[in-house]
């Protein structure tokens, strides 16, 4: 009897140290700006409304980008919860590759600490420098690193290799990397992060859409993911949302995005 109680106590103490639960979604929204119709915005909001915190990539750099994020948040506010958001300045990449990022969160569950920022240290080597924000869930804090790498044809590993310096650069932060890496998590460029204790939330999971489905297979490449430090975060679940299944075909779905949302549900420990 004592042995069972002792084992339960160990389990309870371990679990209680990871008591703060949060659901995070990352989505590359493909040219998110004025071109998105109100119906498209509504579909996005219905897809995202269950999450606590959302990281967006490919918000267009012009004024239409912030306006589209505002429209999305307005639609989310109509789903019964209060939301807040922050949008980055345009990234410092080359003409045609610059974009904005955004964070959106439920104010009842999540608080932002200070202002989010574009990490400029490696901006000469990274076209779309990551957008970072510190978020608090009750008494636990983590830092989300929102990133969109250059396309696969341009060798995104040339940019991703700089992420290995972030844990030292932000040694007091509990970092979670998310976004569109344009490479699968199995690529060797992620090995330095993995050696530091970072794990990918998704493994062998395709996240981009084909032009056409092939025998009900509508997904193309393993590009979008989360990387987290297993010392401070315990995975609950991770996966993708098949938002495209509500459409008659992929051509219509791709007007929303050519990527699916990826989600990461986890327990946080205080660092």
Buried (B, 14 or more C-beta within 10 A) or exposed (E): EEEEEEEEEEEEEEEEBBBBBBBBBBBBBBBBBBEBEEEBBBBBBBBBBEBBBBBBBBBBBEEBBBBBBEBBBEBBEEEEBEBBBBBBEBBBBEEEBBBBBBBBBBEEBBBBEEEBBBBEEBBEEBBBBBBBBBBBBBEBBBBBBBBBBBEEEEBBBBBBBBBBEBBEEBEEBBBBBBBBBBBBBEBEBBEBBBEBEBBBBBEEBBBBBBEEBEEEEBBBBBBBBBBBBEEBBBBEEBBBBEBBEEBEEBEEBBBBBBBBBBBBBBBBBEB
